[in-house]
């Protein structure tokens, strides 16, 4: 019924899978950190570039 499952008696056969998993896990963590830092940098640049627009809208809204 479950012939597709294979659990080796020699546990050293798990080592390549663990190494591959660790490489991809580290890569995923590095990519996530990179995207978060890049996003924060772009958000800061956007805020600096369009700060005058938001200030003008707030002033216009407060005059009404």
Secondary structure, DSSP 4 states (H G I P E B T S, - for coil): --TT----SSGGGGHHHHHHHHHHHHHHHHHHHHHHHHHHHHHHHHHHHHHHHHHHHHHHHHH-
